[in-house]
Amino acid sequence: MLFGLGQLQVWHLFVVTILISLLECFTSPAEVSSVPRLLPQSMLLSGNAMSSSASRVAELAGLAVAGALIATAGIAWTIFIDAVLFALSAICMSRVVYPTSNTSSTQENIAIHDDSVNSSVKATSIFAEMMEAFHFVRKHVLLLIVSILFAFVNFCLMPFNVLRTPYVMETLQAGAGGLSLLSGLMVAGMVLSGVWMSHAGANYRKSMLVVSGIVMLGLSYALTAIPAYMSDFQLPAAAACCLLMGFGIPLATTPLASYLMEVTPSEMLGRVSALQSMLCLSVVPLGSLAAGALAEWIALPVLFIVFGLLLAMSVIMILFSKSFRQMT
């Protein structure tokens, strides 16, 4: 409305961005908690992979439709249509029914409800809830390792996320079309990976999928430096690397998300997921600052090589864990 009325100012964007980010903090843990309530444990990997693929397909479709809408209807109407679609998705989510499998689960839900009532009476703080989640994660060593790994992967990817535009514009000399191509192919790789895992992922050990995904992501990340030293076919080479990067992301993350759902009690899943999200997001500003500072002293291709190799070598941390190696 502010944009359509010509009243939008920069500080409005800051306020709205903070509000949107705050509300999204509720969405992610709730989404993670809902999956194991809708699917049996044997289908968690396939279900998560399918959900991830659907999200990525919607992202690709949304990018394409948004461009057409902006060109025809204008920015204000495009934002309004987007807001209406969010409202429709909320209505659809409100119609989802979470089944109860047996009497024991019903009793468990009653117990959880009683606990929540007691907690409200005792005015349990958010800090206490998060500390409870932290103690749970600390007792499960593999969950702690996975949480740290997620944060480290996020940190290593920040140089590419932050510096992708100057990489495309200055290093590849590809312009806005090249930036769209690389972003689109990365999403396409995630879609392909999710579709493959939803059909064949259950045939492989989760540990093998995770290691393969992280190594593929890290090496293809490092390989994005090669086009900078090529005289021809720079953009196609970079596009191939981004496709591989996209393919590696669901391989690395989906099995770990499924493992989290398998070992975490349903009443703890939201809090544990929120704790992981908080840990992963906390490194984003740190990674952004590091990327900006290092880019002043180190060439972008060299920076991508360093962080890509660091990412690939992070599998060493989890391979030392016996529980990870035994993860099926």
Secondary structure as GFF3:
##gff-version 3
##sequence-region A 1 328
A	DSSP	alpha_helix	10	38	.	.	.	ID=ss1
A	DSSP	three_ten_helix	41	43	.	.	.	ID=ss2
A	DSSP	alpha_helix	44	72	.	.	.	ID=ss3
A	DSSP	alpha_helix	75	94	.	.	.	ID=ss4
A	DSSP	alpha_helix	103	121	.	.	.	ID=ss5
A	DSSP	alpha_helix	126	139	.	.	.	ID=ss6
A	DSSP	alpha_helix	141	166	.	.	.	ID=ss7
A	DSSP	pi_helix	167	171	.	.	.	ID=ss8
A	DSSP	alpha_helix	175	200	.	.	.	ID=ss9
A	DSSP	three_ten_helix	201	203	.	.	.	ID=ss10
A	DSSP	alpha_helix	206	223	.	.	.	ID=ss11
A	DSSP	three_ten_helix	226	229	.	.	.	ID=ss12
A	DSSP	alpha_helix	234	263	.	.	.	ID=ss13
A	DSSP	alpha_helix	266	295	.	.	.	ID=ss14
A	DSSP	alpha_helix	300	313	.	.	.	ID=ss15
A	DSSP	alpha_helix	315	319	.	.	.	ID=ss16
A	DSSP	alpha_helix	322	325	.	.	.	ID=ss17
###
